[in-house]
Amino acid sequence: CISTLATVFSIKDLGSIHFFLGVEVIPTSQGLFLSQHKYIYDLLDRTKMADAKIVHSPMSTSTSLTQHDGASSAVQ
């Protein structure tokens, strides 16, 4: 209870939470739904990628990555 916390800590009740540390808090009948939807859209907007093509997987799921591609980097 907030009044109990207020006896020990200096607090201020700001009402219902909507955003906290970039996470949107949406009340549902089952509890709270946490979403970073707005954070991601703001990030895309800030990096001018809001109109970028949507890709379900950004790279091939069957490709094996290696540290080197086999090509020599030495200048001859």
VENHU-V224827 format. One record per pair of residues at least 12 apart in sequence whose ideal C-beta (glycine too) atoms are under 6 Angstrom apart, sorted by the first residue. I is the first residue (numbers start at 1). J is the second residue. Records with the same first field share a line. If there is no record, write none. Layout:
I->J ; J
//
This chain:
22->39
23->36
24->38
//
